[in-house]
Amino acid sequence: MIMKQNLTALMTAAAIAAACSGADDKTFKTDTLGITVTPEENREYSYTDKKAGYWYGTTHQDSTEWWSGWNMAKKRILADYTIGIINSQGMNTPLNRSEALECTVYPERLERRWTDAEETFYMVDEKPVLYLAVKTEADSIFCNLDMSHIADKEISEYGVFFTPKEAQDKRILLSPAAAKGFKAMPEGIKTAAGSEGFILTYGTKDECIELAETFRSEGSDLLAARKARINSLITEYNPVSSNLPELDNALDWITITMDELITEQQGNGIYAGLPWFNEYWGRDMFISMPGACLVTGQFDIAKQILKDFAKLQDTDPASETYGRIPNRANLEGILYNTTDGTPRFVIQALEVARYSGDTEFLSDIYPAIKISIDASIDNYTDAKGYLTHADADTWMDVKRNGIPGSPRGDRANDIQALWYDQLMAGTDIARIMNDEASASRWEALAQKLAENFENDYCSKEDNLIYDHLNADGSPDIQFRPNQLYCYDLIEDEAFKQKVTRRIWEELVYPWGVASLAQWDKQFHPQHENWHYYHKDDAYHNGTIWLWNNGMAMQRMIEYGQKEAAWELFKNMNRQALHEGAIGSLSENADAHPREGQNWVKRSGTFLQAWSNAEHLRVWYQHFLGIRPDLLSGKIVIQPALPSEITALETSVKIGNGTLHYSYSDGKVEAELEGLDAELLILDSPSSPDPSVFEGVRFCHPDPLENYPCFDTYYETALTY
């Protein structure tokens, strides 16, 4: 089967590869970030096309995991592929990943090298194209596709078409990267080595053909543009250069993998995580927005996300979720089953205005903001001003057989804190919108809420903020990290300091913040231990949630404990660079190491948006201490850099300008470019009573045999 000759004049794959490899331009910082992985490590990696497609794989694994492969708009269209070489005697030799001599993952490409060949994997921005570049001295090369998710092979003059089983109205076209001709194989094609590799495209037949032709003619520009865009994230928007290369590399990588998740799958949004949360969760998205969009200067994207999600609000006054922003928006439908996403939507609207200095976009979403607050006041608040909710309508939302795994009643503490912040943010926005009546009403309710909260939720003798109130008004004394989010409702600084220390020593391990104290009878030290319990029983009852690390570090920094916070921050940097999915932070981890191990096993999604985002947020807002408020014309800088950092240079996009920031000899110098605002540089935060934190340490795991969850062993492991 021979390709049409009109394609032969198009750019060859060799030229494409040279253009995007960095060989001709040594200035790309991304070329310095390659992470080389051994077969024993066999780490996960991911790339997205910034639209609706992503690839998730492992560096050295020849077998396919259920979650790996090419996904498009929540459909798994291809599980995997195999490439190989063919010698002059016609012998086919698959290039097994487990036998690769070297595998290096870069922000925009993956490179594998064997004795006789090299492979480079690429994706393209906003186009469903995979490019598998192959270099070899062999005569021919081949590419076979894993047939588990495709069928209906059709040979054409353009290549071989396959039908994805989950998208039967679409096709995948496998063709040579250059028009050198090909021959069909049972599961793929073979072509001359001079073709330099293979192209996979997705769409209708005509779309697949057009995409292949476009890539051959414009591939160099497309890949160069993608590389330049990714490089700009860490050289123009979020550059950092310090005396600690490990810090610089970790922040670069986390910034890049965070940006992978900002997509346009269903309007503008942020994937909750990969490889299986490739959809928009309101809660996750608005928790992630500061770290994903604000500290990276992507204000237009943040504004569009807010506008797009406002359109999905439940505006039916008869609905039991009237006024809510979606908890989950995916291609199958919209769910409103959470209370906390809506307050975060309002809070982030104000934060975007503070970072950008723009208030015009608020007029587009103010109707949604007003409905969200007024509907809650009229329908969901009690006599004390508390926001009521269903038992599992918080971020601790897991249910099994309809029963909440971590019941939190109808007045959880973090929901009250978010409700307070929603009222206060709404008050500020209402005044910008010249709606003083709403502003006064909301502000008065916020004050009432705060007065009641400190009385009803604070046990000053126990240094405890109650997790929730039960239906009868009695407090629940489970010790959970949700306390961290309630400080705006409490005036007693001495009490908050003591709570902070207790949380750090009872919930914060070197690897992250546990969802429940280990002394609780409901505590499960490991997320997945199927011979003893269902994983959902552990999900919010012991399992580490890395997104809570951000607020834990923030509270410690606010009370002068930057060195303790830094130890946790460093451990997360180590995970991003040396463990798990390359360049990213996981959703979960065990609270306690497995038998014979000294570090914990990661779990949940391997690239989680709010884990990455909270890490970036706390770095910029609290370690660097940069907190813009262009609505008041001020930018406050209150650094809390640890002693290990002795020199640092960075710059941050704020409004239409840039803040240039340098740190040396314990002092910060800053200047603004293209922005008229007042700069206030403050001393590092300190504790009113440093003795409160004397000798503070991480939580230490108790022996595994201590926990009731291990009392029963199931010979046949439990399953879903």
Secondary structure, DSSP 8 states (H G I E B T S, - for coil): ----GGGTTS--HHHHHHHHTTTT-TT-GGGG--EEE-TTT--EEEEE-SSSEEEEEESS--S--TT-EEEETTEEEE--EEEEEE-TT--EEE--GGG-SEEEE-SS-EEEE-SSEEEEEEEETTEEEEEEEEEESSSEEEEEE-GGGEEEEEE-SS-EEEEETT-TT-EEEEEESSSS-EEEETTEEEEEGGG-EEEEEEESHHHHHHHHHHHHHHHHHHHHHHHHHHHHIIIIIS-EEES-HHHHHHHHHHHHHHHHTEE-TTSSEEEEEETTEEEEEHHHHHHHHIIIIITTT-HHHHHHHHHHHHTT----TTSTTTT---SEEETTEEE---SSHHHHHHHHHHHHHHHH---TTHHHHHHHHHHHHHHHHHHTB-TTS-B---TT-SS---EETTEESS--TTEEHHHHHHHHHHHHHHHHHHHHTT-HHHHHHHHHHHHHHHHHHHHHHEETTTTEE-SEE-TTS-EE----GGGGGGGGG---HHHHHHHHHHHHHHHEETTEEBSS-TTSTT--S-S--TTTS-HHHHHTTT-EETTHHHHHHHHHHHTT-HHHHHHHHHHHHHHHHHSSSTT---SEE-SS--TT-SS--EES-SEEHHHHHHHHHHIIIIIS-EEEETTTTEEEE-----TT--EEEEEEEETTEEEEEEEETTEEEEEEES---EEEE------SSGGGGTT--------GGG-GGGS---SS----
